[in-house]
Amino acid sequence: MTDWFTTLDGLWRESWHQLEAVAHDRRSAARHTVLSTIGLSGGPESRITVLRDANQTAGTVVVHTDSTTVKVAELRANPRAALHLWQAREDLQIRLRGHVEIAEGEAVRDLWTRVPNGSRPSYGVEPAPGTPISASDAYTRIINPDHFAVLTLVIAEVDIVHLSADYHRRARYCRADGWTGQWLAP
């Protein structure tokens, strides 16, 4: 049997399997992904987010955030973003690039009802996340469903690297060419 990482199709299928699996496994370290945006000053910005959903058919991944964060302001100014996932168990790096669609308010009310009670105070920090404060605890965590936002990365390009013992393998897949895949030098 051929190892999944030796063919473009196998690498593609396994990468989506991993994305979909870790999005729904609360214990997976790979669920904590790095979201990168273009900062308001024009430089790169990165932060940890939690992967909430992955949909191969739609070519999208989803994270949740507080709508008052700087990252949401950055995405409103420039929706281009990247998401990075490292799945150590599989020696697999997945980088996703595309544009983010922001949903909030009534459009996400149904999703809000499924946010665990312990997570809800993360959506409603006062003052807004990133605001200078006088002491480390000079803020209030409140539950405010109006601050809940869903960020959907509509993927344009996927760059996958597998670090195997014999050879590293890398491929890029683009939405524009139907995700056919192209091997790249690692």
Protein Blocks (a to p, Z undefined) as FASTA:
>chain_A
ZZfklpfklmmmmmmmmmmmmmmmmklmklpccdddddfkopacddddddfbdcfknopa
cddddfkbmklmmmmmomcdcdddddfknopacdddddddddehjllmmmmmmpcfklmm
mnopacdehiacfbfklccddddfklpccdddddfbdcdddddfkbccdddddfkloono
paddZZ
